[in-house]
Amino acid sequence: MSTYWIILVVLIFISGIRIVNQYERAVLFTLGKYKGTLQPGFRWIIPVIQRIDKVDIRVITVDIPSQEVMTQDNVPIKVNGVVFFKVLQADKAILEVEEYKFAVSQLSQSALRDMTGKVELDSVLSKREEIGKKIKEIVDKETDPWGIKVTDVKIKDIELPDNMKRAMANQAESERTRRARVILAGAEKEAASKLLDAGKIIDKSPSSLKLRLYQTLSDIATEKNSTIILPFPEEMLEMFKPKKK
């Protein structure tokens, strides 16, 4: 009989052993009543009478599912994101809300829809970081009574309607064409300016034109061309004109 009791005591002791990891906190309940928060390490609880709920206190990431939103300028878009948060007070996270991860996700979805619906499409596309900060402030304020600290909210993907994608692609193409024309016009203006400067130099020094001619002939001689067109100075052509009687 004594052996039976020894085995029973050992089994009860073993069944009450709990290990709380460094990145966890354990909320202790005795007969359903909150009795405190256990720190990391080896812990023993009374089986059946006591239980613990472990809470991860590391930074947790929760995806914000894609939300269908109508922007302020009436453009339908789909937008998703991710929220980063951590539990600062394990007891509040367990006692004040049923499923704190699910609750944070729901609040983040609601805040994302509200914020993107209050701004125009251009702002959604260009001010993601600013919108994310505002969503963070909203969710952080709402989750504070739960002992939760929201550290960041990021907007990941923004999906536009097909017709809007085509319109934006056409606009981008038009902008690239406009920039190319501006660059080309600038290059042509610069080239014309240099030609004008060269013309002024030649007018002041005609011998520079002959020097340029000889340089051109030298460049052509290095290539295998079957036809060569040579410019002659005007005074040389005068030699071949018939003399007036």
Secondary structure, DSSP 8 states (H G I E B T S, - for coil): -HHHHHHHHHHHHHHTEEEE-TTEEEEEEETTEEEEEE-SEEEE--TTTEEEEEEE-S-EEEEEEEEEEE-TTS-EEEEEEEEEEEES-HHHHHHS-S-HHHHHHHHHHHHHHHHHHTS-HHHHHH-HHHHHHHHHHHHHHHHGGGTEEEEEEEEEEEE--HHHHHHHHHHHHHHHHHHHHHHHHHHHHHHHHHHHHHHHHHHH-THHHHHHHHHHHHHHHTS--S-------HHHHGGGS----
